[in-house]
Amino acid sequence: MVPLARAFLAAGHSVAFATDPGFTEHVRQVGFEAFAAGLDMSVAKRRLLKASPDWRDVAPQDQVRYIVPGLFAGVRVEPMLADLDRIIPVWQPDLLIHDSAEMAGAMAAEVVGIPHVEHSFGVLRPIEFRRMAMEALAPVADRLGVANPGIGGLGGELYLDICPPGIQRPEIADLPQVQPLQPVGFDDAPEAVLPTWLSTRSSRPLVYVTMGTEFNKKPEIFRSILDGLLSEAFDVVVTVGPRGDPSALRPVGDNVRVERFVPQSRLLQRAAVFVSHGGSGALLGGINAGVPMLAIPQGADQFLNAETIIEHGLGLRLLPDELRPAAVRAAVRQLVDDRHFRDAVRSHRASIEAMPAPDAVVTAFEAMA
């Protein structure tokens, strides 16, 4: 959401984020006003586990059936509504934009009569998941007298679509109001620079490995990947997150560098292969940079994204029970050697460039507000 928020600021508007209490300081460091609202994700997950103690016992690809109604449309909603009920009358926004997983904002906006928009973060969620969320929210919406809880554009709410049209699901045509928005590659730490050692590395293909910020806590996943790439003719960069411990992955091969953070959008411009959990940010980042992808999905929407990667020839996929060093090695070799993957990823560049940029979309929102 940052590129659009920056475009609003550049046009002279005021912008603030309402977000998890533990994330507000980061938002301020990026340059926006921030209000603590709702639950930190760790607290929300504990509440979900208490309400549905068996949700972690199901297969990772099936956990979304618990997470959608129980977490995003469940335990997170009432605390966020309570805080927005306090914040909105004081800050008095003219427009509320919420992301696809934040399911209280649209109802809070409806209550006070301001326009609201859903900002997508990737491929349109399957209709069964959107309906699942609508059903979970129905009692809250009825209590508030809200006709449109604002889920996936189903109620006629404007849906901001940042997914490149070539990989979007055909159901996008069923939504009443869709506004395309160009996905912009960016790093939310403007002062971050690439490590100096990257400029002196060898000319071998560069493989970038990350499990994102929420699914990076299992060293055994990194271990399988690194063991597969040991002594291969690649340079490998691994990021474990700001709170990760690079030493936990030792020993590593001479061809491997482990960092907490590297500016991803800049590093991907140099990468030959992108190995990740297949999160929406990773999927769009890989397409923006034109880099073939190996998705190793762990949960949430990652299995859907991995299917998208396979369907459109953007890369390969290893499911949790397929993750072995030999499989990683074979997949990365194939992605490096077969130019069809890179050609398939880069074929989407023209359609992305044709999508309206954030500053153009701001103009449309000015009329709405």
Secondary structure, DSSP 8 states (H G I E B T S, - for coil): -HHHHHHHHHTT---EEEE-GGGHHHHHHHT-EEEE-S--HHHHHHHHHHH-TTGGGS-GGGTHHHHIIIIIIIITHHHHHHHHHHHHHHH--S-EEEETT--SHHHHHHHHT--EEEE--SS---HHHHHHHHHHHHHHHHHHT-S----TTTTS-EEEE-S-GGGS-GGGGGSS-EEE-------S-TT----GGGGGS-SS-EEEEE-TTTS---HHHHHHHHHHHTT-SSEEEEE--TT--GGGG-S--TTEEEES---HHHHHTT-SEEEE---HHHHHHHHHHT--EEE---STTHHHHHHHHHHTTSEEE--GGG--HHHHHHHHHHHHH-HHHHHHHHTTHHHHHHS--HHHHHHHHHHH-
